């Protein structure tokens, strides 16, 4: 603690001007602690005390350090030494209280000043603005005007910057315009530009910007950032190029942040490449924040290869860069690559943070890798992240997506202070597992026990839960409640779930009426679930209508052709099915190949239909043949109505027996102990015959089979499925 005694005697008495020089030098060099030490030493070892030159420097040091304690001690010295009439000392004292945000003391000093200059008025006005007390600042500004002080740019900058009212901002602009300050005072013009950008008045901001005689880097940054915020990235980039052509203003890191952020928002790869080229030319590629932003820029544009190149070019990678690269791979459907990156990260000296863990758990969820997800949970507990809300939410999501709803419930129960994301994650888990009643019960519990606000994401999960469980009345009730009780405007996700709910339950007239009453921009997006429902219920006429609507808006959508062809096939309309497939081929479209995977002892095995690439393929097909024999003895009959018509019955049966999920199950039966639960991940919706196959397999083998297909989870036990044949 620094002590400032008033009366000290010593044999050494260096002249005051030498001590003042030392104080000035340390203050100018930013050594503010040293400034106060010099003064304290001076008082302790000499009979000298500060003068009108010393105190302004000391108060400046206190302000820079926001050291109110030292500032008040110095204030006492000023009063005892009689400097309260010195305008320069008082102005610096006022500035100290202002910077320390002690408005009461600042105003007392201001009111007691016998004389005030413009600096004092501006300091007091800035103090009010810094504390968001704009009206008090305005009162002082008007009083200053009435008393005849010459208004400077500094008088207005803080007020304009603090304006939260558009009308007040406009009046301030008019005032400084009339005084002729805008053209000559760059900081003031910048403040006006920033004010208009803040209010979203980009045109007004541009008018002020264009009228400026001179512009600083802050001027360009404010205007470019304004266009980025307004979503006009093209104009932001045009202005950026114009700035470069002037050649009089060098780019800084903040400006690159603005323009790169614009590219991230727009997802424009051409702009992104151009900006990256400039980053390299200007040497900012050595800055970690810029590299992280450039990586995210490429990721947002869908160019993971370029994102990875940026990542590899950085020698000293920070944890944020690792996290961004892992998240980019996860978000763009490369969970295996994300896991490999995470393993590489663990071999460095860096420690993953909560964002890293959340991203890698999301990758585990997508990949369906329960073993790695469980290992990461152990890492989380060992490294003090178990109570982090973001990590807990990600764990719930991971366990739900890996088929372990019981473990998700355990994590959920352990969250002490649940936010909306935690509740939503668990509700969504119940939804995709077809546990509609549990989802609704949890939603009710959330509403009566928590204060968190219900958001659109929760209602999407609720409607999804109702859809997968056939809870039509509940779904309609919650859809209306969302609009009327919670004032949430339905989005595309909600409308899609609503149509899916009605279509799955066979309420086609109501589904069609619902679509026709939707906003036009939404209608084009919701025909897909109706077409899928038409396939399930073999409603050919409505299916044709829905397919036409879909193909009119998106002729390149492969799934629409596939669904329509399957509808025709199920109705025995072989010619129409063939024409539909031919249309798809003529457009150069190819159906996404179906695949299934199973994880055993940490190793993931992937199978395609009819796959024989596995190193133990002969054992798999042998097991499958044995299984098929047992299934037929148990009463299983192949459902072949979706198989193309130009095959004989035996060939049709053979074509479905080698579907990818059957091969995955067969390998699970070969490579695991009896009674082991098998979890299968499939990219497409499982067909009716495979669903029947899996039910019979669970009965014949006594296994619990968990299958996550492209729509939801199925839990097969003892010959029945958790979906109750409603999927």
KAFEN-V851463 format. One record per pair of residues at least 12 apart in sequence whose ideal C-beta (glycine too) atoms are under 6 Angstrom apart, sorted by the first residue. I is the first residue (numbers start at 1). J is the second residue. D is the distance in Angstrom with one decimal. If there is no record, write none. Layout:
I;J;D
I;J;D
//
This chain:
2;36;5.6
2;40;4.8
4;40;5.9
4;43;5.6
4;73;5.1
5;43;5.4
8;43;5.7
8;44;5.2
9;47;5.9
10;45;4.4
10;46;5.6
13;46;5.3
16;48;5.1
19;42;5.2
20;53;5.2
20;54;5.6
22;38;5.4
23;35;5.5
23;38;5.3
23;57;5.1
24;57;5.9
27;57;4.8
27;60;5.9
27;61;5.8
32;61;3.9
32;64;4.7
32;65;5.2
35;61;4.1
36;61;5.7
36;70;5.9
39;58;5.7
52;86;4.9
52;88;5.7
52;89;5.6
55;89;4.6
56;88;5.6
56;92;3.8
58;74;5.4
59;92;4.0
59;93;5.5
59;96;4.2
62;96;5.0
63;95;5.8
63;96;4.5
63;99;3.8
66;100;5.3
68;100;4.6
71;96;4.7
85;114;5.9
87;115;5.2
90;113;5.2
91;119;5.4
91;120;5.1
93;109;5.5
94;106;5.7
94;109;4.9
94;110;5.8
94;120;5.9
94;123;5.2
95;123;5.2
98;123;5.4
98;127;3.6
101;131;6.0
103;127;6.0
103;131;5.7
106;127;5.1
110;124;4.8
118;149;5.6
121;144;4.7
122;154;4.7
122;155;5.3
124;140;5.9
125;137;4.7
125;140;5.2
125;141;5.9
126;158;4.2
129;158;4.0
129;159;5.8
129;162;3.9
134;162;5.0
137;159;5.4
153;181;5.2
153;185;3.8
153;188;3.9
156;176;5.3
157;187;5.9
157;188;5.6
157;191;4.8
160;172;5.0
160;191;4.6
160;192;6.0
160;195;5.2
161;191;5.3
163;195;5.8
166;199;5.2
169;195;5.0
173;192;5.5
183;213;5.0
186;214;5.8
186;216;5.2
189;212;5.0
190;218;5.1
190;219;5.3
190;222;5.8
192;208;5.1
193;205;4.8
193;208;5.2
193;209;5.4
193;222;4.8
194;222;5.0
197;226;3.6
202;226;5.3
202;230;4.7
205;226;5.2
209;223;4.8
217;249;5.2
217;252;5.4
220;243;4.7
221;254;5.6
221;255;4.7
221;258;6.0
224;236;4.9
224;239;5.3
224;240;5.7
224;258;5.2
225;258;4.3
228;258;5.6
228;261;5.8
228;262;3.8
233;262;4.1
233;266;4.0
236;262;4.9
237;271;5.6
240;259;5.3
251;282;5.8
256;284;5.8
256;290;5.9
259;275;5.7
260;275;5.8
260;293;4.7
260;297;5.3
263;275;5.7
263;297;4.9
264;296;5.8
264;297;4.9
264;300;4.7
267;300;5.1
267;301;5.1
269;301;4.1
269;303;5.8
272;297;4.9
272;301;5.1
276;294;5.6
288;318;5.1
291;314;5.3
292;320;5.2
292;321;5.3
292;324;5.5
294;310;5.3
295;307;5.0
295;310;4.7
295;311;5.9
295;324;5.1
296;324;5.5
299;328;3.6
304;332;5.4
307;328;5.3
311;325;4.6
319;350;4.9
319;353;5.8
322;345;4.9
323;355;5.1
323;356;4.4
325;341;5.9
326;338;4.9
326;341;5.1
326;342;5.9
326;359;4.8
326;360;5.9
327;359;4.1
330;359;5.4
330;362;5.0
330;363;4.4
335;363;3.9
335;366;4.3
335;367;4.1
338;363;3.9
339;363;5.7
342;360;4.7
354;385;5.9
354;388;4.6
354;390;5.0
354;391;5.2
357;391;5.1
358;390;5.1
358;394;4.2
361;394;3.9
361;398;4.5
364;398;5.1
365;397;5.5
365;398;4.4
365;401;3.7
368;402;5.5
368;681;3.9
369;599;5.8
370;402;4.2
371;602;4.4
373;398;4.6
373;402;5.9
377;395;5.9
392;415;5.0
393;421;4.9
393;422;5.2
393;425;5.1
395;411;4.8
396;408;4.8
396;411;5.2
396;412;5.5
396;425;4.5
396;426;5.6
397;425;5.0
400;429;3.1
403;679;4.8
403;706;4.0
405;429;6.0
405;433;5.3
408;429;5.2
412;426;4.7
419;452;5.6
420;452;4.5
420;455;5.6
423;446;4.6
424;457;5.1
424;458;4.8
424;461;5.9
427;439;5.0
427;442;5.4
427;443;5.9
427;461;4.5
428;461;4.0
431;461;5.0
431;464;4.2
431;465;3.6
432;712;5.1
432;713;5.6
433;713;4.5
434;468;4.7
434;469;5.8
434;712;5.9
434;722;5.4
434;723;5.0
436;465;4.5
436;466;5.8
436;469;2.7
436;471;5.0
439;465;3.6
443;462;5.7
454;486;5.5
456;488;5.4
459;482;4.6
460;493;4.6
462;478;5.1
463;475;5.6
463;497;3.6
464;497;5.4
466;501;5.5
467;497;5.6
467;500;4.7
467;501;4.0
467;504;5.9
468;712;5.3
470;505;5.5
470;726;5.2
472;505;4.9
475;501;4.5
479;498;5.6
492;522;5.6
492;525;5.0
495;518;5.6
495;522;5.3
495;526;5.2
496;526;5.2
496;529;5.7
499;511;5.3
499;526;4.7
499;529;4.9
499;530;5.5
500;529;3.8
503;529;5.7
503;530;5.0
503;533;2.7
504;533;5.6
506;537;5.4
508;542;5.7
511;530;5.8
524;553;4.3
527;546;4.8
527;549;4.6
527;550;4.6
530;546;4.7
531;543;5.9
531;546;4.2
531;547;5.7
531;563;5.1
534;567;5.9
535;563;5.2
535;566;5.4
535;567;5.0
538;570;5.0
538;571;5.8
540;567;5.7
540;571;4.9
543;567;4.4
547;560;5.6
547;564;4.3
558;589;4.7
558;591;5.8
561;580;5.6
561;584;3.9
562;591;5.5
564;580;5.1
565;577;4.7
565;580;4.3
565;581;5.2
566;642;5.6
569;642;5.6
570;641;5.2
570;642;6.0
574;645;4.0
593;608;6.0
594;609;5.8
594;660;5.3
594;684;4.6
595;608;5.3
595;660;5.3
595;683;5.5
596;660;3.9
596;661;4.3
596;664;4.3
596;680;5.5
596;682;4.5
597;681;4.9
598;664;4.3
598;668;5.2
598;680;5.5
600;671;5.2
605;667;5.9
607;660;4.7
607;663;4.1
607;664;5.2
608;660;5.6
609;658;5.8
609;659;5.3
609;660;5.1
610;658;4.4
611;663;5.8
619;670;5.2
620;663;5.9
620;666;4.8
620;667;5.1
623;666;4.5
623;669;5.5
623;670;5.1
624;666;4.2
630;700;4.9
631;696;4.7
634;696;5.6
634;700;5.5
636;696;4.4
638;653;4.6
638;656;6.0
638;689;5.6
639;688;4.9
639;689;4.0
640;652;4.1
643;655;5.6
656;689;4.8
659;690;5.2
661;680;5.4
661;682;5.3
661;690;5.5
664;680;4.9
677;704;4.4
678;703;5.9
678;705;5.3
679;706;4.4
680;707;4.7
681;708;5.1
682;709;4.5
683;710;5.9
684;710;4.8
685;709;5.1
685;710;4.7
685;711;5.0
686;709;4.5
694;716;4.9
695;716;5.7
695;719;5.5
695;721;5.7
698;716;3.9
698;717;5.6
699;718;5.7
699;719;3.3
704;717;5.4
//
